[in-house]
């Protein structure tokens, strides 16, 4: 638990010291349902997707894509736990156009299927 808190505090310091990363984080919160591609966020920041990835990897030790995915996954988990919507309906909420793609994404990120998560 303290390790997780330390990581959050470290990430907060990184965001405070790097305005582009802070803006990227805000953009993710605003657009994650509609946009999953790094290029979209990079263009909003007036930098290249490659440079945005370099910033993320050098400062946060994850790719820009991973940061976007880290915003999508908790939302999907929240919907699975707090609603009775079908997996297909939940897939559309965070912006997936296909529930199979959503299920594959979820399993790759969480290690279990959305159904297993909901039942567990």
C-alpha positions as CSV (number, residue, x, y, z in Angstrom):
1,X,0.0,0.0,0.0
2,X,2.8,2.5,0.9
3,X,4.5,1.6,-2.4
4,X,1.4,2.5,-4.3
5,X,1.1,5.8,-2.4
6,X,4.7,6.5,-3.2
7,X,4.1,5.9,-6.9
8,X,1.1,8.2,-6.9
9,X,3.1,10.9,-5.1
10,X,6.1,10.5,-7.6
11,X,3.7,10.7,-10.5
12,X,2.1,13.9,-9.1
13,X,5.6,15.5,-8.8
14,X,6.3,14.5,-12.4
15,X,3.0,16.1,-13.6
16,X,3.7,19.2,-11.6
17,X,7.2,19.6,-13.0
18,X,6.2,18.9,-16.6
19,X,3.3,21.0,-17.9
20,X,2.9,18.9,-21.1
21,X,2.5,15.7,-19.2
22,X,0.0,17.4,-16.9
23,X,-2.0,18.7,-19.9
24,X,-1.8,15.2,-21.4
25,X,-3.3,13.7,-18.2
26,X,-6.1,16.3,-18.3
27,X,-6.8,15.5,-22.0
28,X,-7.0,11.8,-21.3
29,X,-9.6,12.5,-18.6
30,X,-11.6,14.5,-21.1
31,X,-11.3,12.4,-24.2
32,X,-10.5,8.8,-23.2
33,X,-14.0,7.6,-24.2
34,X,-13.7,8.9,-27.8
35,X,-9.9,8.8,-28.4
36,X,-7.5,6.0,-27.7
37,X,-4.7,7.0,-30.2
38,X,-1.6,8.8,-29.0
39,X,-1.5,10.9,-32.1
40,X,-4.8,12.6,-31.2
41,X,-3.4,13.7,-27.8
42,X,0.0,14.7,-29.3
43,X,-1.7,17.0,-31.9
44,X,-3.7,18.7,-29.0
45,X,-0.3,19.3,-27.3
46,X,1.3,20.5,-30.5
47,X,4.0,17.8,-30.4
48,X,4.6,14.5,-32.2
49,X,3.3,11.2,-31.0
50,X,6.9,10.0,-30.8
51,X,7.9,12.9,-28.6
52,X,4.9,12.4,-26.3
53,X,5.9,8.7,-25.9
54,X,9.5,9.7,-25.1
55,X,8.2,12.2,-22.4
56,X,6.0,9.5,-20.9
57,X,8.7,6.8,-20.9
58,X,11.4,9.1,-19.6
59,X,9.3,10.6,-16.8
60,X,6.6,8.0,-15.9
61,X,8.3,4.8,-17.2
62,X,5.2,3.8,-19.3
63,X,4.2,4.5,-22.9
64,X,1.6,7.2,-23.7
65,X,-0.7,4.3,-24.9
66,X,-0.4,2.7,-21.5
67,X,-1.4,5.9,-19.7
68,X,-4.6,6.1,-21.9
69,X,-5.3,2.4,-21.1
70,X,-4.8,3.0,-17.4
71,X,-7.6,5.5,-17.6
72,X,-10.0,3.3,-19.5
73,X,-9.6,0.1,-17.4
74,X,-10.8,1.6,-14.0
75,X,-13.8,3.0,-15.7
76,X,-14.7,-0.4,-17.2
77,X,-14.2,-2.0,-13.8
78,X,-16.4,0.5,-12.2
79,X,-19.2,-0.1,-14.7
80,X,-18.9,-3.9,-14.3
81,X,-19.2,-3.6,-10.5
82,X,-21.8,-0.9,-10.2
83,X,-24.3,-1.6,-13.1
84,X,-26.3,-4.5,-14.4
85,X,-25.5,-3.6,-18.0
86,X,-24.4,-6.3,-20.3
87,X,-20.7,-6.6,-21.3
88,X,-21.7,-5.4,-24.7
89,X,-23.4,-2.2,-23.3
90,X,-20.4,-1.6,-21.0
91,X,-18.0,-1.9,-23.9
92,X,-19.7,1.1,-25.7
93,X,-19.4,3.3,-22.6
94,X,-15.6,3.8,-22.7
95,X,-15.7,4.1,-26.4
96,X,-15.2,0.6,-27.8
97,X,-17.1,-0.1,-31.0
98,X,-16.9,-3.9,-30.6
99,X,-17.5,-5.9,-27.4
100,X,-15.0,-8.6,-28.5
101,X,-12.3,-6.0,-28.8
102,X,-13.3,-4.6,-25.4
103,X,-13.1,-8.1,-23.9
104,X,-9.7,-8.7,-25.4
105,X,-8.5,-5.3,-24.1
106,X,-9.9,-6.0,-20.6
107,X,-8.3,-9.5,-20.4
108,X,-4.9,-8.2,-21.6
109,X,-5.0,-5.4,-19.0
110,X,-6.6,-7.1,-16.0
111,X,-5.6,-10.7,-16.6
112,X,-9.2,-12.0,-16.5
113,X,-12.3,-11.5,-18.7
114,X,-14.9,-8.9,-17.9
115,X,-17.3,-11.7,-17.0
116,X,-14.8,-13.3,-14.6
117,X,-14.2,-9.8,-13.1
118,X,-17.9,-9.2,-12.5
119,X,-18.4,-12.7,-11.0
120,X,-15.3,-12.5,-8.8
